[in-house]
Amino acid sequence: MGDLYKRLASLCEERGISGYKMCKDIGIQPSIMTDLKMGRRSSVKAETADKMANYFGVSVGYLLGTTDEKEKPLVNGDEELTEYLEILKTRPEMRMLFSLTKNATKEDVEKAVRIVEAALGK
């Protein structure tokens, strides 16, 4: 049983959930947890580690045992920016919106905001 499994099991216990539930919630095969527990594997793909870390709100480094710091570091020390980047990373529709507007001018963005606000009734 490796460090990754121990940390995952501990995080699941803290949340009061099973490893099976965590796997189902993030869309990975539950056999991954079994393989980690039985020592048939000691690591997971980077994408899987990222999903696991995001699920628990911890850094990948913590999950993999390279640091004991659970908290994800802030981007440029800015909590709001870190949260926005996390949303961009995890929501495909937000990524699409960002990719469409990344080269927009300030005026373009302000116009788009007014349109979105009107559509949402704000």
KOLSEVEX-637907 format. One record per residue (C-alpha): residue in three letters; chain; x, y, z. Coordinates in steps of 0.2 Angstrom, whole numbers, plus 2048, in hexadecimal, padded with zeros to 3 digits. Layout:
residues N
+---------+--------+-----+-----+-----+
: residuo : cadena :   u :   v :   w :
+---------+--------+-----+-----+-----+
:     ALA :      A :   X :   Y :   Z :
...
+---------+--------+-----+-----+-----+
end
This chain:
residues 122
+---------+--------+-----+-----+-----+
: residuo : cadena :   u :   v :   w :
+---------+--------+-----+-----+-----+
:     MET :      A : 800 : 800 : 800 :
:     GLY :      A : 808 : 810 : 7FA :
:     ASP :      A : 808 : 822 : 800 :
:     LEU :      A : 7FB : 827 : 7F2 :
:     TYR :      A : 7EE : 81A : 7F9 :
:     LYS :      A : 7F1 : 81F : 80B :
:     ARG :      A : 7EE : 831 : 807 :
:     LEU :      A : 7DF : 82D : 7FD :
:     ALA :      A : 7D8 : 822 : 80A :
:     SER :      A : 7DB : 82F : 817 :
:     LEU :      A : 7D2 : 83D : 80D :
:     CYS :      A : 7C4 : 831 : 80A :
:     GLU :      A : 7C2 : 82D : 81C :
:     GLU :      A : 7C3 : 840 : 820 :
:     ARG :      A : 7B4 : 843 : 814 :
:     GLY :      A : 7AB : 833 : 81A :
:     ILE :      A : 7AA : 82B : 809 :
:     SER :      A : 7B1 : 81C : 801 :
:     GLY :      A : 7BF : 81B : 7F4 :
:     TYR :      A : 7B1 : 813 : 7E9 :
:     LYS :      A : 7A7 : 823 : 7EA :
:     MET :      A : 7B5 : 82E : 7E7 :
:     CYS :      A : 7BA : 824 : 7D7 :
:     LYS :      A : 7A8 : 825 : 7D1 :
:     ASP :      A : 7A6 : 837 : 7D5 :
:     ILE :      A : 7B5 : 83C : 7CB :
:     GLY :      A : 7B2 : 82F : 7BD :
:     ILE :      A : 7C1 : 823 : 7BF :
:     GLN :      A : 7C0 : 810 : 7C1 :
:     PRO :      A : 7BE : 80A : 7D3 :
:     SER :      A : 7CB : 7FD : 7D0 :
:     ILE :      A : 7D8 : 80B : 7D0 :
:     MET :      A : 7D6 : 80C : 7E3 :
:     THR :      A : 7D7 : 7F9 : 7E5 :
:     ASP :      A : 7E6 : 7F8 : 7DB :
:     LEU :      A : 7EE : 806 : 7E5 :
:     LYS :      A : 7E9 : 7FD : 7F6 :
:     MET :      A : 7F0 : 7EC : 7F0 :
:     GLY :      A : 800 : 7F3 : 7EA :
:     ARG :      A : 7FD : 7EE : 7D8 :
:     ARG :      A : 800 : 800 : 7D3 :
:     SER :      A : 808 : 80F : 7DC :
:     SER :      A : 803 : 81D : 7D1 :
:     VAL :      A : 7F6 : 824 : 7C6 :
:     LYS :      A : 7F6 : 82E : 7B6 :
:     ALA :      A : 7F9 : 841 : 7B9 :
:     GLU :      A : 7E7 : 844 : 7B3 :
:     THR :      A : 7E0 : 838 : 7C0 :
:     ALA :      A : 7EB : 840 : 7CE :
:     ASP :      A : 7E4 : 851 : 7C9 :
:     LYS :      A : 7D2 : 84B : 7CA :
:     MET :      A : 7D5 : 843 : 7DB :
:     ALA :      A : 7DE : 852 : 7E2 :
:     ASN :      A : 7D0 : 85E : 7DB :
:     TYR :      A : 7C3 : 853 : 7E3 :
:     PHE :      A : 7CB : 855 : 7F4 :
:     GLY :      A : 7D1 : 866 : 7F2 :
:     VAL :      A : 7E3 : 862 : 7F5 :
:     SER :      A : 7F3 : 864 : 7EB :
:     VAL :      A : 7F9 : 856 : 7DF :
:     GLY :      A : 809 : 857 : 7E9 :
:     TYR :      A : 800 : 853 : 7F9 :
:     LEU :      A : 7F7 : 845 : 7F1 :
:     LEU :      A : 807 : 83D : 7EA :
:     GLY :      A : 811 : 840 : 7FA :
:     THR :      A : 81D : 84D : 7F4 :
:     THR :      A : 817 : 859 : 800 :
:     ASP :      A : 80D : 859 : 811 :
:     GLU :      A : 804 : 869 : 80C :
:     LYS :      A : 7F2 : 865 : 808 :
:     GLU :      A : 7ED : 876 : 802 :
:     LYS :      A : 7EF : 87A : 7F0 :
:     PRO :      A : 7FA : 889 : 7EE :
:     LEU :      A : 7F2 : 899 : 7E8 :
:     VAL :      A : 7F6 : 89F : 7D7 :
:     ASN :      A : 7FF : 8B0 : 7D9 :
:     GLY :      A : 7F9 : 8B0 : 7EB :
:     ASP :      A : 7E8 : 8B3 : 7E5 :
:     GLU :      A : 7D9 : 8A9 : 7EB :
:     GLU :      A : 7CD : 8AF : 7DF :
:     LEU :      A : 7D8 : 8AC : 7D0 :
:     THR :      A : 7DC : 89B : 7D6 :
:     GLU :      A : 7CA : 897 : 7D7 :
:     TYR :      A : 7C6 : 89E : 7C6 :
:     LEU :      A : 7D4 : 893 : 7BE :
:     GLU :      A : 7CE : 884 : 7C7 :
:     ILE :      A : 7BD : 887 : 7BF :
:     LEU :      A : 7C5 : 889 : 7AE :
:     LYS :      A : 7CE : 879 : 7B1 :
:     THR :      A : 7BF : 86F : 7B6 :
:     ARG :      A : 7B0 : 876 : 7AC :
:     PRO :      A : 7B1 : 873 : 799 :
:     GLU :      A : 7A4 : 880 : 795 :
:     MET :      A : 7AF : 88D : 79E :
:     ARG :      A : 7BE : 888 : 795 :
:     MET :      A : 7B5 : 88A : 785 :
:     LEU :      A : 7AF : 89B : 78A :
:     PHE :      A : 7C1 : 8A0 : 78F :
:     SER :      A : 7C8 : 89A : 77F :
:     LEU :      A : 7BC : 8A4 : 775 :
:     THR :      A : 7C0 : 8B4 : 77F :
:     LYS :      A : 7D2 : 8B3 : 782 :
:     ASN :      A : 7D7 : 8BF : 775 :
:     ALA :      A : 7C8 : 8CB : 778 :
:     THR :      A : 7CA : 8DD : 77C :
:     LYS :      A : 7C5 : 8E4 : 78C :
:     GLU :      A : 7B5 : 8EC : 783 :
:     ASP :      A : 7B1 : 8DB : 77B :
:     VAL :      A : 7B2 : 8D3 : 78D :
:     GLU :      A : 7A7 : 8E0 : 794 :
:     LYS :      A : 79A : 8DE : 786 :
:     ALA :      A : 79A : 8CB : 789 :
:     VAL :      A : 798 : 8CE : 79C :
:     ARG :      A : 788 : 8D9 : 798 :
:     ILE :      A : 781 : 8CB : 78D :
:     VAL :      A : 784 : 8BD : 799 :
:     GLU :      A : 77D : 8C8 : 7A7 :
:     ALA :      A : 76D : 8CC : 79D :
:     ALA :      A : 76B : 8B9 : 798 :
:     LEU :      A : 76C : 8B4 : 7AB :
:     GLY :      A : 761 : 8C2 : 7B0 :
:     LYS :      A : 76D : 8CB : 7BB :
+---------+--------+-----+-----+-----+
end
